[in-house]
Amino acid sequence: MGTERKLVRDKIPELIARDGRLIKVVKVSGRELCGLLIAKLREEVEELSESPSVEEVADVLEVLEAIASKCLGVEWGEVLRIKEAKKAERGGFEEGFVAEFVRSD
């Protein structure tokens, strides 16, 4: 029997305990937390691709906000400011343009 380590939302251990189940919880920080946040982002993006919904988009945003704060030391407002600046300069994804590149191998 192996052990699975998975980053969970802050209230999940309490909810699991309330159901009478036992889990071991450890608190991580620094590089370990950042690695687990990146893994969580991959998990949430996979869930979004399998079942697109507003809830899954919200989960992705929650993880991205934590990465910005805990790994980059940047407030979410700064991320949004940079996003808007890039959008003003290069555009967004509203039009649905797809570039088809011809390779010259």
DOKEDO-19627 format. One record per residue: residue in three letters; x, y, z of N, C-alpha, C in turn. Coordinates in steps of 0.1 Angstrom, whole numbers, padded with zeros to 4 digits, always signed. Example, Ala and Ser with C-alpha at 12.3 -4.5 7.8 and 13.67 -1.06 7.14 Angstrom:
residues 2
ALA+0132-0057+0078+0123-0045+0078+0132-0033+0078
SER+0128-0022+0071+0137-0011+0071+0129+0000+0079
This chain:
residues 105
MET+0009-0012+0000+0000+0000+0000+0009+0012+0000
GLY+0007+0021-0010+0015+0033-0011+0008+0045-0005
THR+0016+0056-0004+0011+0068+0001+0010+0078-0010
GLU-0001+0085-0011-0003+0095-0021-0003+0109-0014
ARG+0005+0118-0019+0006+0131-0014-0001+0141-0024
LYS-0010+0148-0019-0018+0157-0028-0021+0170-0020
LEU-0018+0181-0027-0022+0194-0021-0037+0195-0021
VAL-0042+0200-0010-0057+0201-0009-0060+0215-0004
ARG-0073+0219-0007-0077+0232-0001-0076+0232+0014
ASP-0075+0244+0019-0073+0246+0034-0083+0239+0043
LYS-0095+0239+0039-0106+0233+0048-0108+0218+0046
ILE-0102+0212+0036-0104+0198+0033-0101+0189+0045
PRO-0089+0191+0051-0086+0182+0063-0097+0182+0073
GLU-0102+0194+0076-0113+0195+0086-0126+0188+0081
LEU-0129+0189+0069-0141+0182+0063-0140+0167+0063
ILE-0128+0162+0060-0125+0148+0061-0126+0143+0075
ALA-0120+0150+0084-0121+0146+0099-0136+0146+0103
ARG-0143+0155+0099-0157+0156+0103-0165+0144+0098
ASP-0161+0138+0087-0167+0126+0082-0162+0113+0089
GLY-0153+0115+0099-0148+0104+0107-0137+0097+0100
ARG-0132+0102+0089-0120+0095+0083-0107+0101+0088
LEU-0097+0093+0088-0084+0097+0093-0074+0099+0081
ILE-0067+0111+0082-0057+0113+0072-0046+0120+0079
LYS-0034+0119+0074-0022+0126+0080-0021+0138+0071
VAL-0019+0150+0078-0018+0162+0072-0004+0168+0076
VAL+0003+0173+0066+0016+0180+0069+0015+0194+0062
LYS+0021+0204+0067+0021+0217+0061+0034+0219+0054
VAL+0034+0224+0042+0046+0226+0034+0047+0240+0030
SER+0059+0244+0026+0061+0258+0022+0072+0258+0012
GLY+0076+0270+0007+0087+0272-0002+0087+0264-0014
ARG+0098+0258-0018+0099+0251-0031+0090+0239-0032
GLU+0088+0232-0020+0079+0221-0020+0065+0225-0023
LEU+0061+0236-0017+0047+0241-0019+0046+0245-0034
CYS+0055+0252-0039+0055+0256-0053+0054+0244-0063
GLY+0062+0234-0060+0061+0221-0068+0047+0215-0068
LEU+0041+0215-0056+0028+0209-0054+0017+0218-0060
LEU+0019+0231-0060+0010+0240-0067+0010+0238-0082
ILE+0022+0236-0088+0023+0233-0102+0016+0220-0106
ALA+0018+0210-0097+0011+0197-0099-0004+0199-0098
LYS-0008+0207-0089-0023+0209-0087-0028+0216-0099
LEU-0020+0226-0105-0025+0233-0116-0027+0223-0128
ARG-0018+0214-0130-0019+0204-0141-0032+0196-0138
GLU-0034+0192-0126-0046+0184-0123-0059+0192-0126
GLU-0059+0205-0122-0071+0213-0124-0073+0216-0139
VAL-0063+0218-0146-0064+0220-0161-0069+0208-0168
GLU-0064+0196-0163-0069+0183-0169-0084+0182-0166
GLU-0088+0185-0154-0103+0184-0150-0111+0194-0159
LEU-0105+0206-0161-0112+0216-0170-0113+0211-0184
SER-0103+0204-0189-0103+0200-0203-0113+0188-0204
GLU-0114+0180-0194-0124+0168-0194-0138+0172-0192
SER-0140+0183-0184-0154+0187-0181-0154+0202-0179
PRO-0155+0209-0190-0155+0224-0189-0167+0229-0182
SER-0164+0238-0172-0174+0244-0164-0168+0257-0157
VAL-0177+0265-0153-0173+0277-0145-0166+0273-0132
GLU-0170+0263-0126-0164+0258-0114-0150+0254-0116
GLU-0147+0247-0127-0133+0242-0130-0125+0254-0134
VAL-0130+0264-0141-0122+0276-0144-0119+0283-0130
ALA-0128+0284-0121-0126+0290-0108-0115+0282-0100
ASP-0114+0269-0101-0104+0261-0095-0090+0264-0101
VAL-0089+0265-0114-0077+0269-0121-0072+0283-0116
LEU-0081+0292-0115-0078+0306-0111-0073+0306-0096
GLU-0079+0298-0088-0075+0297-0074-0061+0292-0072
VAL-0057+0282-0080-0044+0277-0080-0034+0287-0086
LEU-0038+0294-0097-0029+0304-0102-0027+0315-0093
GLU-0037+0319-0085-0035+0330-0076-0026+0326-0065
ALA-0026+0313-0060-0017+0308-0050-0003+0308-0055
ILE-0001+0304-0068+0012+0304-0074+0018+0318-0074
ALA+0010+0327-0078+0015+0341-0079+0019+0346-0065
SER+0011+0343-0055+0014+0348-0042+0025+0340-0035
LYS+0024+0327-0034+0033+0319-0027+0047+0316-0034
CYS+0046+0316-0047+0059+0312-0054+0066+0324-0060
LEU+0058+0334-0064+0064+0346-0071+0064+0358-0062
GLY+0056+0358-0051+0056+0369-0042+0048+0381-0048
VAL+0039+0378-0057+0032+0389-0064+0017+0388-0061
GLU+0011+0400-0058-0003+0401-0055-0011+0398-0068
TRP-0023+0393-0067-0032+0390-0079-0034+0402-0087
GLY-0036+0414-0081-0038+0426-0088-0027+0429-0098
GLU-0015+0426-0094-0004+0428-0103-0004+0419-0115
VAL-0008+0407-0112-0010+0397-0124-0020+0402-0133
LEU-0031+0407-0128-0042+0412-0137-0037+0425-0144
ARG-0029+0433-0138-0024+0445-0145-0015+0441-0156
ILE-0006+0431-0154+0002+0427-0165-0006+0420-0176
LYS-0016+0412-0172-0024+0406-0182-0031+0416-0191
GLU-0036+0427-0185-0043+0437-0193-0033+0445-0202
ALA-0021+0447-0197-0011+0454-0205-0007+0445-0217
LYS-0005+0432-0215-0002+0423-0226-0014+0423-0236
LYS-0026+0423-0231-0038+0422-0239-0038+0435-0248
ALA-0036+0446-0242-0036+0459-0249-0026+0459-0260
GLU-0014+0453-0258-0003+0453-0267-0005+0443-0278
ARG-0009+0431-0274-0008+0419-0283-0022+0413-0286
GLY-0032+0418-0279-0046+0413-0281-0049+0401-0271
GLY-0061+0397-0271-0066+0386-0263-0068+0374-0272
PHE-0078+0367-0269-0082+0355-0276-0096+0355-0281
GLU-0102+0366-0281-0117+0368-0284-0120+0364-0299
GLU-0111+0367-0308-0114+0364-0322-0113+0350-0327
GLY-0105+0342-0319-0104+0328-0323-0094+0326-0335
PHE-0085+0335-0337-0075+0333-0348-0066+0321-0345
VAL-0064+0314-0356-0054+0303-0356-0044+0305-0367
ALA-0031+0305-0363-0021+0307-0373-0016+0293-0378
GLU-0016+0292-0391-0011+0279-0397+0002+0282-0403
PHE+0012+0276-0398+0026+0279-0402+0030+0267-0412
VAL+0037+0272-0423+0042+0262-0432+0057+0260-0429
ARG+0060+0247-0426+0074+0244-0423+0082+0242-0436
SER+0094+0246-0436+0102+0244-0448+0114+0235-0444
ASP+0110+0222-0442+0120+0212-0438+0129+0208-0449
